[in-house]
Amino acid sequence: MAAHSDIYPALLLIGDGLGDRAVPELGGKTPLEAANTPTLDRLAAEGESGLMDPIGVGIRGGSDTGHLALLGYDPYKYYPGRGPFEALGIGMSVARGDLAFRCNFSTVDDGLIVLDRRAGRIKDGTAELAAALNGLQIEDVTCYFKESIAHRAALVMRGPGLGEHVSDVDPHEVGAKVWEAHSTKEGDAASEKTARILNAFVRKSYEILDQHPINVQRRAQGLPPANIALPRGIGVSPDLPPFNEKAGVKSACIVEVGLVKGLGEYLGMDVIDVQGSTASVDTDTEAIGRAVIEALQDHNFVLCNVKGPDVAGHDGNARGKISIIEKIDRMVEQIVAATGGKLIIAFTGDHSTPVTYGDHTGEPCPILFWGPTVRKDLVTTFGETAASQGGVHRIRGLDVVNILTSYMGVQEKFGA
Amino acid sequence: MAAHSDIYPALLLIGDGLGDRAVPELGGKTPLEAANTPTLDRLAAEGESGLMDPIGVGIRGGSDTGHLALLGYDPYKYYPGRGPFEALGIGMSVARGDLAFRCNFSTVDDGLIVLDRRAGRIKDGTAELAAALNGLQIEDVTCYFKESIAHRAALVMRGPGLGEHVSDVDPHEVGAKVWEAHSTKEGDAASEKTARILNAFVRKSYEILDQHPINVQRRAQGLPPANIALPRGIGVSPDLPPFNEKAGVKSACIVEVGLVKGLGEYLGMDVIDVQGSTASVDTDTEAIGRAVIEALQDHNFVLCNVKGPDVAGHDGNARGKISIIEKIDRMVEQIVAATGGKLIIAFTGDHSTPVTYGDHTGEPCPILFWGPTVRKDLVTTFGETAASQGGVHRIRGLDVVNILTSYMGVQEKFGA
C-alpha cells in the first residue's frame, strides 16, 4: 500500500554565515570540517547533501536577502532596502506603504559637521533619546523612532503620499556636513515630500537631542553627545505574500537575528522568543532546541536561525565557529531524539562568513536534507568539500522550500 | 576528416513516474536500482547520466507539465490549465481559440443540489449520454462533448469571442447547489459570454440527461442517475509553436498517456497507436519497441512514453515497478539491436512517483544519454544514486531536447 498519508513536519535550520574557506590554522579545513559533528555527519550519510547559493552563484548576500531567498522570495523582486527589516527587527510596527530607514545616533557640531558617526558607540540612554524623537509630527506624517543596539536605531515614516527616491543625509564621513536630502526622481512629488520631511526630521532631531539631559550628562563625562539622528537605507515596506499561504504550511520562526525575526513577523510566521538566546557563540542552543521541539507540536514548518557562526566569522574566530557548530550538532541530536526522527531537516547557512575574511562572501553554503522520505546519496560527512560531491548538486536558495514541501508531502501538484 | 555529416535520429524515452525513493522492502534501493537492467546499465556505462528536474528543483509536476517541459516548452509560460489537454487526450479536436473544460457526470436533484459529484462512479452508458450533449448549439457557439474514463468527460466550446476568466459551476461539495458562472474580469464581454454559454450548457445538460433512457435504467437499478455535466478546469487552447519547427526535426509520438498523446497531436507530431499498449505494467513493450523501430524509419525524433512505472508508483507496487522497468530494459535492447546502435537515446522520467508515497513528488529523475556521439562519464549503472554522480550533473527538463539535437547533429548554431 502506498503511504501517501505520511506527512512530515520540517525544520529549516540556518547556521548564520555557516559557509567558510580553508583555514590554515585548521590544517586547511573549514571550521565545519574541523568541528566534531557526529550528528550532522550521520544525517549527511543517511540523507543527501550539496551546495546551495542563497541568492545566486557568487553573490555576496546579507542575512535579510539570504533568508528572504531561503523562504522562497526572490530578493531581486522583493528586497526593499534594509530599513523596513531593521525596523521590524527591533519590534517596530511597519505597515504596507510605510517608509523605513536605519539610523545612527551621531555627534555633530553646531554647524552640523559630523564629529563621530556613532556618537562614541553610545551604549546607555538611547531609549530615552529615541523616546524624545518618537511620534514627531511633520506636516501630515508621523515619524516613529526606536533605538536598536548601541548607536543604531530605526525610523518609520507613516503618512500619505511618501516616495522612496530620496538621496542620503548621512555623509558617511567625519568632518563632512550632514547632507540635505533631495528627490532623485525628476518630478516625483512624493519623493520631494519625503526629502522635505526627512530634512525637517534630521534638523529637529538635533534641536531636541543636543540639550537633552542624557547628552548634558555625556558631555559632563567627556563623552561625545548623541545629538543627531542620521537616517539611511530607505526602503518602502514590501508587498510580500504571507509565508503560510505561499508554502502551504503552518510555520514558526525561532531566530536570533532581529532582521530575520522582523521578516518572520512580516510574513505572518509565529515568532517565538527563547530565554537564553544571545545571538552569539555563547547562546543556549539547548534552550533553542527545546523551543524548536515545542514549536513542532503545533506547527509543521519551523525556521530556526543560530547566529553564532556568523559572529565568529566576523570576528575571525575559527575556534569560536567550531564551538558553536558543535553546539548546533548537539542541538540537532536533541531535536532528532525528541521527535523520533519523524521530521524533515534541512541544515545550511544564509551566506558564507569565512573566518579568514571576516565578512560575508559569495561562496555557496553546504546544505543537507535528512528525513524518512529523503533520498540518500554517497556522501558520508557534512562539510563544504564533502557536500560538493553530493546528490543535491548545486541549488539556489529559492529551491529549498520546494524541496522541503515535496519531502514533507504537502506541496500542491503543478499539472495532472 | 571530421564526420560532420554523421547525423543520428533520437529516441526520447520516458518511463512515466520513473524517479523513486529508497524502498525498505528493497533493502533501501529504489525500484530502478533493484531492477535487473543490463541494457540500461550498459548504456549508462557507455554514455553519460545525471539528474533532471522536469519543471524545476523540488517542483511536483504532472505528466502534462512534465512532458511539455521535456519537449522544450516552459510550462510556466505555456500550461493553460488542464481542460485543453484533457480534451486532446480523449481524442477531441481542439483548435486555437477554443475553450476546453474537464467535466464530471454528476447526480443532482431537481433543485440542482449535488447528490453525488461522480454519479456513483458510473461505468457504462457514458458514451450515449455524451452523444446526447455533443454538438449543442448555444448562441453562436458549438459545444463538443465527449466521455473519458468512468464519470469523466470533456467539453470544448468553439465560437467567436469567448473569454477564459470565468468562475466555477462545480461546487465541489455534496449538498451544495450548482453555482452560476460569472465573469471574473471586470468589463470583459468575452468572459461574460462564456459564463452565459456555460450556465446554459449546464442547465441543458440537466434537461437532456435527467430523463435519458440510460438514467431511467440506472434509477430502475437503484443507481444514481448521471443527470448533469459539471465543467471545471477551464483553459484556452495554448499558442504552442509546432515541435518539428521548434526543434528542427521530424517527430513521432508513441505514448501511453492520453494527455500526452493529445499534446503530441497539438504539437504536430505524428501520433502512432500501438496494438497491445495498455498503459499499465502489463503493456506489450515489445510491440511498443517495434513501433519505435518502425517510426525511426521515417522520423528522426521519436517521443515514447511507457506509463507502467507511474501506475505501479501510484499503486505502491514496488515489484510491479521493477517488472515494468525490466520490460523497458528489454525494449531498449530490442531498439538498440534493430538500429545497430545508430541513434541517440535519452531515457528518463517525466516526474517521480515513489511507491512509498503513491503520488508524484518533486525529486529529480535520473537521466541517461547514450549514442555514438554522446560523452562518457564515470558512472557504470543506471539508478537514482548512480546518476547523482554523473557527468550530466543536474539539468532541467527544458534542456533535454537541446542536448539531444546537439548530439543528433541537427541543431541550428546560435552565433557565428
Interface residues (C-beta under 8 A of the other chain):
Chain A: M1 A2 A3 H4 D6 E48 T373 V374 R375 K376 D377 L378 Q389 G390 G391 H393 R394 I395 R396 D399 V400 V401 N402 I403 L404 T405 S406 Y407 G409 Q411 E412 K413 F414 G415 A416
Chain B: R21 A22 G28 L51 I55 G56 V57 G58 I59 R60 G61 G62 S63 D64 T65 G66 P75 Y79 R82 F85 E86 L259 G313 H314 D315 G316 P354 V355 T356 Y357 G358 D359 H360 T361 G362 E363 E384 T385 S388 Q389 H393 R394
